[in-house]
């Protein structure tokens, strides 16, 4: 006989970290695993390791940005502490509904974090590659060379061209603007 199905709601404490490791639909806080969405609790174990605790929705599954997943997002607003973004793709899969995410000032670069200025890294409308840093409220990071702005438009509306790891230039007006430029890997380029 199959074990009874356990349903949970967002924020519900599922178990402590000694009993399992967090999977999709969960997050950790203070040594416990919590549900980040409403759904059905599943525990899967491989090779005698700690079971992976996940929460799955019963309806048609919506792909969620996972910790460590590369996401494509559009910057919606910036302030001195963080950039707010709309997550549009997880990997190469488009999302049915855009998720909101946050890129904090300290998560923009891997080095010289204290010298980072948001307005020199992102502008509203920029398309950014980022990585899921924490699943609870979709904190993102661009603290790798491969992550950062991939598409930006100048004030004249023309798509800018990267000229260094921290600058892009408008091909029409030749004005330069600061950005945290991504070094796009060949497998992500379309020919």
Secondary structure, 3 states (H helix, E strand, C coil): CCCCCCEECCCCEEEECCCEEECCCEEEECCEEEECCCEEEEEECCCCCCEEEEEECCCCCCCCCCCCCEEEEEEEEECCCEEEEEEEEECCEEEEEEEEEEEEHHHCCCCCHHHCCHHHCCCCCCEEEEEEEECCCCEEECCCCCCEEEECECCCCCEEEECCCCEEEECCCCCEEECCECCCCHHHCCC
